[in-house]
């Protein structure tokens, strides 16, 4: 230690519990809980950054009883046992802290507070500054001119004045304060009937316990409610107050092996840190270690010789081409000028046929001229037969992109056998992001060269054709090598898990060329109509803003949570519903929805938010996304993003265009057919409910679908015990909420909120539903049990969704995992069905040589652009292929619509 750098004492036990309960759950791909590890180590890392040069000492409670348990048998006795998920994280936390080179103290018979108190007082006595990092209010008793409390979770600092401001008494009276009011967290009894205001009145006017009990009559003279009778109460409970004082007092004389002045940070053990960060799957911290000079790229394994070749002459290229032709499988990758597959030009290609060996062929780097690089057209023409040969197996990472880029060059890539992005996704959709950098780190323990490292960031970022070959070639060759090695690891894991290979080989891989075609087909939009709608939305937004100002009585920023909070909860005195993590009133959408039932301004704000989002996301943005060559919009579909298997899309996101609002439907009206064509939209009817009927085997539900009944009306008839013909629209609406709510795991409380009825009535509806459909309840009970036993649930076709929180001791987290367990098989099966339908429809259109083309997939809907002379054949054939994508115990019904635009067809 030195007198300039403060001694930092960390209350590890305080942060351990707070990190576990306050932060979102985090687990590794194998289900190992790591949320508390991440929280505690993050806090320690921040302290090292905030106090450079300071010794950072981390103190934890020891196992077993302490002297306080001998004083008071009930001390902390009400606390439940430590959850297993937290207990499992203690060893990693301790090991990581020690590997960081930091002193870690655990002393038997006392608490962490006592060890910290002893070190703090000793250091302060020697004129050292001390920082205690804690969230425990008891520590306020240690604050003095040399000792300050810091709470890194709330960014608060308590010095002497801070203690007075927070508690109303100085540090010297904190123990007396706790002795009077007690401490529920530690089961310190205090004096019954003495709350904060009463305690402060006595302490501020009379002093500590000795002064108060020295002359109890003076308490009667104080001005607080119940003062006249307080002396008798204090006299009756003096012994309890004195005991509470002892329990609340932090020991400052714990015998320790080392003096405060001798504590210092040691050198970090980079190898151990790397091992633990990898085991906990902390990607960012692992990368940071690998970047440091003291941490070689392959710390824990012998350096492997890598043979990365740059192919610059024709003979060398022909040699590689022969190797690719002879190989049973080869990894392939393109380097391009853009992430936009419609505009990207090929800059170079790389390939690999065995681990640690790869080649890069530069084709269009700006600074290279003939004969320094091969002719692009000549190389691509030579590769074309191989790339188009369906019998030659190819492997890649996100090959849909490469396929689309090659299509721009007149190459129709076939023979895609594996894709490492999809292998990782099928293996465990939630374990990690599925980009190459993340996968290399997770499965190979290697940090790859990131694009930003060779191209820079921001506005000045280079495109690949501008990057020097010395940097471009290792980056590109590494892509092919890593892809090859990832496949070796991932495919082995998939084959060991029953059924996952089928999901990969029959759904995800065959879908790659289908999605590539849909993306390149694009969809025509009426840009002028969208611009007009944007203008109209702008006018309506201005009107809403003016009305909001009038309601509020002043102008304010409708997009500012702080200003909005002031208007709603301070000026208009609307009751606060929820608070943010920092204690401010929440203005989130669900809060405004609740308030909108009773107050006009929140209702208006919701409309303003909705229209603003539509304008910014769609009516303003869509015209700018029209491709100048094709005159169409080309979205990107993502196979490896959602947990359940559903596709997502971006630029634009087609999944979020509202269908239930007039404004959303007007946006859909701008998605139009080309001249001589119509838009055909085919939508699965109530597919998740039909899957529920199949999975649950419930006779009542299956019969309703088999007879072609309106299932919501049939459910209403069952639940409300009326004839189907007599079901009212209100009863049908309630039944629909029950049907869809239950498959999403909705509780009685949630149903009550949605239907605006009492919780008891909602529970009665649910009970009646399960009474009429016992198979559904049996399925839900069965799936919860299966999920808890296996740690995952499966779709009908074998896709898995892992649920690491399914055994959590935290009730809310466990119940959320159970709700997911119930819904995921249905949502995932629906995703599998629509994917299989897309594959079947694409094969049919291609085989029959039809000019109709798929142009969008949104939720449970396929959208096609169809020449008018093919309408009849498409309507019949599309229905047939979608309805028979899989065989369920209930019929799959497809609604097919035709129109000049998407809204008309849907």
Buried (B, 14 or more C-beta within 10 A) or exposed (E): BEEEBBBBBBBBBBBBBBBBEBBEBBBBBEBBBBBBBBBBBBBBBEBBEBBEEBBBBBBBBBEEEBBBBEEBEEBBEEEEEBBEBBEBBBEBBBBBBBBBBBBBBBBEBBBBBBBBBBBBBBBBEBEBBBBBBBBBBBBBBBBBEBBBBBBBBEEEEBBBEBBBEEBBBBBBBBBBBBBBBBBEEBBBBBBEEBBEEBBBBBBEBBBBBEBBBEEBEBBEEBEBEEBEEBBEBBEEBBEBBEBBBBBBBBBBEBEBEEEBBEBBBEEBBBBBBBBBBBBBBBBEBBBBBBEEEEBEEEBEEEEEEEEBBBBBEBEBBEEBBEBBEEBEBBBBBBBBBEEBBBBBBBBBBBBBBBEEBBBBBBBBBEEBEEEEBBBBEEBBEBBBEBBBBEEBBBBBBBBBBBBBBBBBBEBEBBBBBBBBBBBBBBBBBBBBBBBBBBBBBBBBBBBBBEBEEBBEEEEEEBBBBBBEBEBBBBBBBBBBBBBBBBBBBBBEBBEEBEBBBBBBBBBBBBBBBBBBBBBBBBBBBBBEBBBBBBEBBBEBBEEBBEBBBEBBEEEBEBEEBEBBBBBBBEEBEBEBBEEEEEEBBBBEBEBBBBBBEEBEBBBBBBBBBBBBEBBEBBBBBBBEBBEEEEEBBBBBBBBBBBBBBBBBBEEBBBBBBBBEBEBBBBBBBBBBBBEEBBBBBBBBBBBBBBBBBBBBEBEBBBEBBEEEBBBBBBBBBBBBEEEEEEBEEEBBBBBBBBBBBBBBBBBBEBBBBBBEBEBEBBBBBBEBBBEBBBBBBBBBEEBBEBBBEEBBBBBBBBBBBBBBBBBBEBEEBBBBBBBBBBBBBBBBBBBBBBBBBBBBBBEBBEEEEBEBBBBBBBBBBBBBBBBEEBBEBBBEBBBEBBBBBBEBEBBBBBEBBBBEBBBBBB
